[in-house]
């Protein structure tokens, strides 16, 4: 459906807006997973360094 709209329109700003929206929707899950992984790593690393000292 998006492809049909983009092919029928000659306005490149609309295509750029749709591409930016796709990148935004694709990036959010990666950012959330990376943040969760960072906090898990930080928590695990804190527990293991406390046992070593």
N, CA, C and O atoms as a MOPAC input file, in Angstrom:
PM7 MOZYME 1SCF
protein

 N      0.83000 1    -1.18200 1     0.00000 1
 C      0.00000 1     0.00000 1     0.00000 1
 C      0.87900 1     1.25100 1     0.00000 1
 O      0.61900 1     2.19300 1    -0.74900 1
 N      1.90100 1     1.26100 1     0.82500 1
 C      2.81400 1     2.40600 1     0.85900 1
 C      3.51100 1     2.56500 1    -0.48100 1
 O      3.70700 1     3.68400 1    -0.95600 1
 N      3.88100 1     1.45900 1    -1.08200 1
 C      4.57000 1     1.51000 1    -2.36600 1
 C      3.66900 1     2.12200 1    -3.43400 1
 O      4.13500 1     2.90300 1    -4.26300 1
 N      2.40100 1     1.77600 1    -3.42000 1
 C      1.46100 1     2.32500 1    -4.39800 1
 C      1.31800 1     3.83200 1    -4.22600 1
 O      1.24500 1     4.56600 1    -5.21200 1
 N      1.27900 1     4.29100 1    -2.99600 1
 C      1.16700 1     5.72600 1    -2.73400 1
 C      2.42300 1     6.44400 1    -3.20400 1
 O      2.34000 1     7.51200 1    -3.81100 1
 N      3.57700 1     5.86700 1    -2.93000 1
 C      4.82200 1     6.50600 1    -3.31700 1
 C      5.01500 1     6.51900 1    -4.82600 1
 O      5.55500 1     7.48100 1    -5.37200 1
 N      4.58400 1     5.47300 1    -5.49900 1
 C      4.72700 1     5.43100 1    -6.95100 1
 C      3.75500 1     6.37900 1    -7.64600 1
 O      4.05700 1     6.87700 1    -8.73000 1
 N      2.61800 1     6.63300 1    -7.05600 1
 C      1.63300 1     7.51000 1    -7.68600 1
 C      1.95700 1     8.98700 1    -7.45400 1
 O      1.53500 1     9.83700 1    -8.23800 1
 N      2.67400 1     9.29300 1    -6.42400 1
 C      3.01300 1    10.68000 1    -6.10800 1
 C      4.36400 1    11.04600 1    -6.70800 1
 O      5.25900 1    10.20700 1    -6.80000 1
 N      4.50200 1    12.28700 1    -7.10900 1
 C      5.78600 1    12.75500 1    -7.63400 1
 C      6.51700 1    13.61000 1    -6.60900 1
 O      7.54300 1    14.20900 1    -6.92900 1
 N      6.00700 1    13.67600 1    -5.38500 1
 C      6.60100 1    14.49500 1    -4.32500 1
 C      7.65300 1    13.69100 1    -3.57200 1
 O      7.30400 1    12.74500 1    -2.86600 1
 N      8.93600 1    14.04200 1    -3.70300 1
 C      9.97200 1    13.25800 1    -3.02500 1
 C      9.98300 1    13.44200 1    -1.50100 1
 O     10.52300 1    12.59800 1    -0.78500 1
 N      9.39800 1    14.52500 1    -1.00200 1
 C      9.38300 1    14.73100 1     0.44800 1
 C      8.49300 1    13.70400 1     1.14100 1
 O      8.75500 1    13.32100 1     2.28100 1
 N      7.44900 1    13.26200 1     0.46000 1
 C      6.57100 1    12.24000 1     1.04100 1
 C      7.31700 1    10.90500 1     1.13100 1
 O      7.19700 1    10.18900 1     2.12500 1
 N      8.07200 1    10.58200 1     0.10900 1
 C      8.85500 1     9.34500 1     0.12900 1
 C      9.90400 1     9.40600 1     1.23600 1
 O     10.12900 1     8.41900 1     1.93600 1
 N     10.53700 1    10.55200 1     1.39300 1
 C     11.54200 1    10.71400 1     2.44300 1
 C     10.90000 1    10.56400 1     3.82600 1
 O     11.48900 1     9.96000 1     4.72200 1
 N      9.71200 1    11.10500 1     3.99500 1
 C      9.00300 1    10.98400 1     5.27300 1
 C      8.65200 1     9.53900 1     5.59400 1
 O      8.77500 1     9.10300 1     6.73900 1
 N      8.21600 1     8.80300 1     4.58800 1
 C      7.88200 1     7.39300 1     4.81200 1
 C      9.13900 1     6.59100 1     5.12800 1
 O      9.11900 1     5.72500 1     6.00200 1
 N     10.22600 1     6.87200 1     4.42600 1
 C     11.48400 1     6.17400 1     4.71500 1
 C     11.97700 1     6.48200 1     6.12800 1
 O     12.45400 1     5.58400 1     6.82200 1
 N     11.86900 1     7.72600 1     6.55700 1
 C     12.27100 1     8.08200 1     7.91900 1
 C     11.39700 1     7.37600 1     8.95400 1
 O     11.89100 1     6.95500 1    10.00000 1
 N     10.11600 1     7.24800 1     8.67000 1
 C      9.21200 1     6.53700 1     9.57800 1
 C      9.56600 1     5.06600 1     9.68900 1
 O      9.50400 1     4.48600 1    10.77300 1
 N      9.93800 1     4.46100 1     8.56700 1
 C     10.32700 1     3.05000 1     8.58300 1
 C     11.59600 1     2.86300 1     9.40600 1
 O     11.68600 1     1.92500 1    10.19900 1
 N     12.57200 1     3.73700 1     9.22700 1
 C     13.82300 1     3.64900 1     9.99100 1
 C     13.54400 1     3.84100 1    11.47600 1
 O     14.11300 1     3.13500 1    12.31000 1
 N     12.67900 1     4.78300 1    11.81200 1
 C     12.31800 1     5.03300 1    13.21000 1
 C     11.67200 1     3.79300 1    13.82600 1
 O     12.04100 1     3.38300 1    14.92600 1
 N     10.71900 1     3.20200 1    13.12600 1
 C     10.05100 1     2.01200 1    13.65300 1
 C     10.99500 1     0.82000 1    13.75000 1
 O     10.82500 1    -0.03100 1    14.62300 1
 N     11.97900 1     0.74800 1    12.87400 1
 C     12.92000 1    -0.35800 1    12.89300 1
 C     13.97000 1    -0.17100 1    14.00500 1
 O     14.44300 1    -1.15400 1    14.57500 1
 N     14.33000 1     1.06800 1    14.30900 1
 C     15.39800 1     1.33900 1    15.27000 1
 C     14.94800 1     1.17000 1    16.72600 1
 O     15.75100 1     0.78200 1    17.57400 1
 N     13.70600 1     1.44900 1    17.01800 1
 C     13.22500 1     1.41600 1    18.40700 1
 C     13.42700 1     0.04800 1    19.06500 1
 O     13.93100 1     0.02100 1    20.18800 1
 N     13.07700 1    -1.08000 1    18.45900 1
 C     13.30500 1    -2.36600 1    19.13300 1
 C     14.79000 1    -2.64500 1    19.40000 1
 O     15.14300 1    -3.19600 1    20.44200 1
 N     15.65900 1    -2.25900 1    18.45000 1
 C     17.09200 1    -2.46600 1    18.65800 1
 C     17.60800 1    -1.63400 1    19.82600 1
 O     18.42500 1    -2.11100 1    20.61400 1
 N     17.14500 1    -0.41200 1    19.94000 1
 C     17.56200 1     0.45200 1    21.05000 1
 C     17.07300 1    -0.11800 1    22.37500 1
 O     17.81500 1    -0.11700 1    23.35700 1
 N     15.83900 1    -0.60400 1    22.41700 1
 C     15.30100 1    -1.17800 1    23.65300 1
 C     16.06200 1    -2.43400 1    24.06500 1
 O     16.37600 1    -2.60700 1    25.24300 1
 N     16.35900 1    -3.30700 1    23.11300 1
 C     17.09300 1    -4.53400 1    23.42000 1
 C     18.51800 1    -4.20200 1    23.86700 1
 O     19.03200 1    -4.82800 1    24.79300 1
 N     19.15600 1    -3.23600 1    23.22900 1
 C     20.51200 1    -2.84800 1    23.61300 1
 C     20.52200 1    -2.25300 1    25.02300 1
 O     21.43200 1    -2.53000 1    25.80600 1
 N     19.52500 1    -1.44400 1    25.34700 1
 C     19.43700 1    -0.85800 1    26.68600 1
 C     19.21900 1    -1.94500 1    27.73800 1
 O     19.85200 1    -1.92400 1    28.79400 1
 N     18.33800 1    -2.88200 1    27.45400 1
 C     18.08800 1    -3.98000 1    28.37800 1
 C     19.35200 1    -4.82200 1    28.56900 1
 O     19.69600 1    -5.18700 1    29.69300 1
 N     20.03800 1    -5.12500 1    27.47200 1
 C     21.28000 1    -5.89000 1    27.56100 1
 C     22.34400 1    -5.16600 1    28.36300 1
 O     23.08000 1    -5.79100 1    29.12600 1
 N     22.43200 1    -3.85000 1    28.19800 1
 C     23.40200 1    -3.06400 1    28.95200 1
 C     23.12700 1    -3.14000 1    30.44700 1
 O     24.04600 1    -3.32900 1    31.24400 1
 N     21.85300 1    -2.99100 1    30.83100 1
 C     21.53100 1    -3.03900 1    32.25700 1
 C     21.73000 1    -4.43100 1    32.84100 1
 O     22.13200 1    -4.55700 1    33.99800 1
 N     21.46200 1    -5.46800 1    32.07600 1
 C     21.72000 1    -6.83200 1    32.54000 1
 C     23.21800 1    -7.04200 1    32.71800 1
 O     23.65400 1    -7.59700 1    33.72600 1
 N     24.00600 1    -6.60100 1    31.74100 1
 C     25.46200 1    -6.71400 1    31.83800 1
 C     25.99000 1    -5.93800 1    33.04400 1
 O     26.84400 1    -6.42800 1    33.78400 1
 N     25.47300 1    -4.72500 1    33.23100 1
 C     25.92100 1    -3.88600 1    34.34100 1
 C     25.58700 1    -4.55200 1    35.68300 1
 O     26.41500 1    -4.55000 1    36.59400 1
 N     24.40600 1    -5.10900 1    35.80700 1
 C     23.99600 1    -5.78100 1    37.03700 1
 C     24.83900 1    -7.02900 1    37.27900 1
 O     25.28900 1    -7.26300 1    38.40100 1
 N     25.05600 1    -7.82900 1    36.24300 1
 C     25.84700 1    -9.04700 1    36.37900 1
 C     27.29600 1    -8.71500 1    36.71000 1
 O     27.91400 1    -9.37600 1    37.54400 1
 N     27.83400 1    -7.69600 1    36.05800 1
 C     29.21700 1    -7.30200 1    36.28300 1
 C     29.40700 1    -6.76300 1    37.70200 1
 O     30.45300 1    -6.97900 1    38.31500 1
 N     28.40100 1    -6.06600 1    38.21900 1
 C     28.48900 1    -5.53600 1    39.57200 1
 C     28.52300 1    -6.67900 1    40.58900 1
 O     29.26400 1    -6.60900 1    41.57000 1
 N     27.74000 1    -7.71500 1    40.37000 1
 C     27.70200 1    -8.85000 1    41.29300 1
 C     29.01600 1    -9.63800 1    41.26500 1
 O     29.48600 1   -10.08700 1    42.31000 1
 N     29.60600 1    -9.80700 1    40.09300 1
 C     30.83000 1   -10.59300 1    40.00200 1
 C     32.02600 1    -9.81200 1    40.53500 1
 O     32.92800 1   -10.41800 1    41.11300 1
 N     32.07000 1    -8.50500 1    40.36600 1
 C     33.18700 1    -7.73600 1    40.89900 1
 C     33.08200 1    -7.62100 1    42.41200 1
 O     34.10900 1    -7.52200 1    43.08400 1
 N     31.86700 1    -7.63200 1    42.97600 1
 C     31.71700 1    -7.56700 1    44.41700 1
 C     32.22800 1    -8.85900 1    45.06800 1
 O     32.74600 1    -8.82100 1    46.18300 1
 N     32.08800 1    -9.98800 1    44.39100 1
 C     32.55700 1   -11.24800 1    44.94000 1
 C     34.07200 1   -11.35700 1    44.88800 1
 O     34.66700 1   -12.01800 1    45.74000 1
 N     34.70700 1   -10.72800 1    43.91400 1
 C     36.15800 1   -10.80500 1    43.76000 1
 C     36.89500 1   -10.00100 1    44.80900 1
 O     38.00700 1   -10.37000 1    45.18500 1
 N     36.31300 1    -8.90900 1    45.29800 1
 C     37.02800 1    -8.07400 1    46.27700 1
 C     36.72000 1    -8.42500 1    47.67700 1
 O     37.25100 1    -7.80600 1    48.59900 1

